[in-house]
Amino acid sequence: MVTKENLTMLTDFYELTMANGYLESDMANEIAYFDMFFRRIPDDGGFVIFAGLEQIVEYMQNLRFTEEDLAYLKSKHCFSDRFLAYLRDFRFSCDVWAVPEGTPVFPGEPLITVRGPLMQAQFVETMILLIVNHQSLIATKANRIVRAARGRAVMEFGTRRAHGSSAAILGARAAYIGGCAGTACTIADRDYGIPALGTMAHSWVQMFDTEYESFRRYAELYPDNCTLLVDTYNVLKSGVPNAIRVFKELDPPKKGIRIDSGDITYLTKKARKMLDEAGFPDCAIVVSNALDENLIDDIINQGACIDSFGVGERLITSKSEPVFGGVYKLSAVEKNGEVIPKIKISENVEKITNPGFKTVHRLYDRATKHAIADVITLDGEEIKDDEAYEIFDPKAVWKKKTVKNFYAKNLRVPVFKDGELVYQLPDIKDIRAYCQEQVGQLWEEMLRFENPQTYYVDLSRRLWTLKHELIESYSD
């Protein structure tokens, strides 16, 4: 894990005014529970890839207020001296639970739960949402693109089109978790061990007197990664012929061409034929140029001859749907050791929250190992997998199913206990492998880009009953 700058003050201003208000109202040390979850899957997809937990851990470990921060807050003339003194000696002391990074997750599920003193648990809202909303969005988009490529490698090429330096670096991290083979972002390799990949720019070709000279010099310098950009002038009339000439003269161990413009399907078919006839069936064809999962799916269906893809702006910005709507809501408070559930009620049904201290169980079919459904339960509820278990649609309770021959897994893991890290952060390569494994346990029908099968996220009978009792109590 890379130690970054202190981002304590990267927060919405109302987190600070509320914290000050809680302290002045003698509520600061009341114990509260907050859940981070989302309501809708981007691109109308089948699932979301959860990402960003490592950066949340890093943020929480570095929470501290500097004298410069305190001077700034004092200058606002709305914070008490008592509050500023509290911040000077601030120590993060919350408990935190989360699902592991790389897990496929679904609307309504508590991905992160924070329990602790009210003003602390409320304060971390902004950064939790900022980090998870961004990285989960990019990891999910990357996974869609990787699945569209059908086993062909996808390289993340979006650094220069990202929305700032942090978005480029952490976007590369999220894309790798989602399944990309590597990134063009060098610093992401240095800091996170994500393979840095790349070929050349058109300017390299233009700087030489001839295209052939530029290719030959590149092959001499990088024989073990000799991918030549063949569309600076004319792909089929000069680019591919000059690449073939260099390959014949120098025979670099690793040969490839990249096409960055034009009709990708047509050009790759023609280029493949030319390369094969020249005796280079092992020469890889790489394509780039404003690709996404839909374009990749189309050109593969049209018979394009492609070995790998470089995907930039439409991945790193999730151009088709650039906002991930994660939210952070109060779910319970604690009084004298008793957990008292809280609920937010809205005329918009999907905005009604699930109350209480909760966790998520995933039910797997013992025979196929595929995920059957998720069940959100109250903390401490057990799903026994040695007996039948009834699940039901929480929005249409008459839709029921009895599950047999299954096993249940609690997705939640403890991350912090009283502000101390108790979770061993996995290596990013392990997160990526875990993500691939977990996606592989979803039914094929959920992997469709159009109209994927809906995955059921049910509530336990106890949680459903609690929720509706609270709704009724507030309706009187």
Summary of the structure (lengths in Angstrom):
residues: 476
radius of gyration: 26.1
end to end distance: 51.4
largest distance: 85.4
contacts: 1572
relative contact order: 0.15
helix: 40%
strand: 22%
